[in-house]
Amino acid sequence: MSELAVAKSLRPVARDISIPEARWENSHGKARWTLAILSSLRSHASVLPEIVPEDIRAYCPAYEQASRKQREAFWVGLISSLAWHESTHRPHAVGGGGLWYGLTQILPATARGYGCKARSGAALKDPVDNLSCALRIMAVTVPRDMVISRGMRGVAADWGPFHSSRKREDIRSWVRNQPYCTGLARSLRPKARPDDLMDRQPGLWAEADPTPVRPRARPTRWAPIVATKSSE
């Protein structure tokens, strides 16, 4: 093996660590929560960014034309907004008189039924494991029903905030106003010039003079300007 090959192999591979906007604002260690969602979307919940739920336009009008990263950003936004209504972003929240646990308020029996790593109330208080479990559940229910919440199916089948019109609309409103759902992130990108532009619009070029326009040469020496007295 050459020295060049060894030097090249030791270089770390750059990773894309851009973090999309979440409702918990990715501050005070909460970026880990966002990364947990992204990790799930690239492993056991990878099906979610690949499908187009039938009611997606109610939540994210630009989703169907969005890139993979923008679709992942939508799921970050949706889940972080759902978690606000479930636990107000408190990882150790317990609701329903001791029934539901953690950021997204999951019943331990439900977690066990879906094969989540976190299977107890105490384990579901870990925000990373809680979010991973939530994504595991959604990766089953959303493709099954092909909706986010229409008819109280999809994500709504397991999460109560979607059953409240006020909370459901708040989730929709927050996500819809993010750049990845308005289409702003895509529209700001410069458009590449089509390769066949000349073929599609020959009239633009037919009358053009192919002779290049050359600038006039600058004089090597400037002649002095002599002021003359105008005749009276």
Secondary structure as GFF3:
##gff-version 3
##sequence-region A 1 232
A	DSSP	alpha_helix	3	9	.	.	.	ID=ss1
A	DSSP	alpha_helix	31	41	.	.	.	ID=ss2
A	DSSP	three_ten_helix	48	50	.	.	.	ID=ss3
A	DSSP	three_ten_helix	56	58	.	.	.	ID=ss4
A	DSSP	three_ten_helix	63	65	.	.	.	ID=ss5
A	DSSP	alpha_helix	68	87	.	.	.	ID=ss6
A	DSSP	beta_strand	94	95	.	.	.	ID=ss7
A	DSSP	beta_strand	100	101	.	.	.	ID=ss8
A	DSSP	alpha_helix	108	113	.	.	.	ID=ss9
A	DSSP	three_ten_helix	123	125	.	.	.	ID=ss10
A	DSSP	alpha_helix	127	145	.	.	.	ID=ss11
A	DSSP	three_ten_helix	150	152	.	.	.	ID=ss12
A	DSSP	three_ten_helix	154	157	.	.	.	ID=ss13
A	DSSP	three_ten_helix	160	163	.	.	.	ID=ss14
A	DSSP	alpha_helix	165	176	.	.	.	ID=ss15
A	DSSP	alpha_helix	179	182	.	.	.	ID=ss16
A	DSSP	alpha_helix	184	187	.	.	.	ID=ss17
A	DSSP	alpha_helix	197	200	.	.	.	ID=ss18
A	DSSP	alpha_helix	203	206	.	.	.	ID=ss19
###
